Amino acid sequence: MNTMAPTRPIVLHRHRVPLAAGPAAPAQARGQVRAAICTWDVPVDPDVAILLTSELVTNAITHEVGETIMLAISCSGNHLRVDVHDSSCALPVPEDAPVDAETGRGLMLVNSLSSEWGCYRTPTGKAVYFTLAFESAPGENGDFAPRRRHPRPARRQPVGQVRL
């Protein structure tokens, strides 16, 4: 009998950046995710990716007990994944917030717009993540042909940013 272990998806790109757990963190995270999508030419809707990133980072800084959070962006053969690590051990719980509530609907957005989302404990706290499936399937040679619904901004490298 010949048994093969399941193969893991190949991670094509990976970027991790620490963010100060403060009011500027969501904007910095959005910029990092948008830059990764543009630099790596990932065929996902960048507006959805930055909205969901903003939700996770906002939740992290709202409930954060430490000074920094870690943003991890990765791109495999068929999806973009964003993980937000913080030092809180409390796992997120989706709420049934009324439509007129000012807070409490972030995880509902993440659930409805992502391909998958979840959380897991880490040695220093927890991480919450979402994935977005590519908008088109890879071709025979592994390349994909992006179908962009929204125009992407020009590729600029902000001052002080490291190229991805």
N, C-alpha and C positions, 0 to 999 in steps of 0.2 A: 504494500500500500504506500502510495506517495502522497504525503500530506504537505501542503504549502501554507505557510503563515500568510495572513492577509497583508497586502501591501499598504503602506501609508502613502497619502498623497505627497507629492514632491512639493516642498515649499520653494517657490521661485524667488520670492523677495521677503525680507523681514526687516522691520525697523522698530526700535524701542527708544522711547524718549521719556525722561522723567519730567514731570510738571509740578510746579509749586501748587499746593492745594489752596488756591485762592480764586478770586473773581476773574482773573485773566486766563485761568486754565482751560475753560471751554473754547475760547477763541483760539488759543494756541493749539489745542487738539484738533479743532476744525481745520486750521491751516496745515497741520502735519498730514492729516488724512487726505485733504484735497491735493497737496503736493505729491503724496505717494501715488494717488490715483492717476494724476497727470504724468508723473515721471515714469511710472511703470506701465502706462497706457492700459489700465484695467478697465474692462468693459462692464462697468456698473454705473448706476446713476449717482453722480457725485453729490447731488443735493440730498438724496436719501442717506448716503453714507455719512455726510457731515451732520445731518439732523440727528441721526441715531448716536453718533459719537458724542455730540453735544449733550444729549440726554444722559448717557452713561457717565460722562465726566461731571456733569452737574450733580447727579445723584451721589457720586463719589465724594465731591467736595462738600456737599451738604451733610453727609454722614461720616466724613473722614475724621479720624482721631490723630492722624500724623500730619507731617508737614509736606509730604510729596505723594503723588500718585504716579503710576507708571502706565504709559500708553504704549501698547504693542500692536503694530499693524503688520499683517502678513498676507501674502498672496500665494495661493497654491495653484494647481492646475485648473481649478474650476470655480474658485470663490475668493472673495476678499474677507478677511477676518480682522476684527478690531476687539482687543481685550483691554479692559481698564482695571488695573490692580490698585488696591488700596489696603490700608492696615486695619480696617474694620472687620470684625468676624461676623457681623450680622448680615445674613443673606437677604437679598431683596425679595420683597413680596409684592406682586402686582395688586393694585387696589381697584375697587369698583368706584371710581370717582365720578361724581355727577358731571354732566357736560359743562356746567357753568363754574366748576371748580378751577382755581388758579394753579393748583398743583395736583399731583397724583396720577396723571395720565401718561407719564413718560414711558413706563414699561409696556403700557397698552400700545403705544406707537411702535416701540421696538418689536413687540410681538407681531403686530400686523404688517410691518414693512420689511422685516428681515426674513431671510430664508430659514434661519435658526438663531436661537439665542439661549443663553443659560448662564450659570455661575458655578464656581467651584472654589473650594477652600485652597489657600496657599499657605506655606510655612509662616508667612508674615501677615495673613489676613484672608482676603478673598479676591477673586477676579470675576468680572461680569463681561460677557462677550456677545457679539452678534456676528453673523456671516451674511454676505450678500452673494448670491449665485451670479456667475457671469451671464450677461444678456445673450450670449450665443455660445454654442458648443465648439470645442476645439476641432480643427480639421485633421486630416490624416497625418500631417507632420507635427501636430501638437500646437500649431499657431491658432489663434482665434481671430475672427473678424468682428471687431466691435460694432455694435449697432447703437450708436449714441442717440438718445432722445433729446438731450440738451447739449448745446455747444459748451465746450470746455474753455476755461480761460486760457489766455496765452501763458506759456511756460515761463514763469519768472522765478528767480531765486530771491526770496526776501532777504534783506540785510540781516546778517547774523545767523542765518540758517545754514545748516549743513546739507549738502546735496545727498539725496537718498540713493 
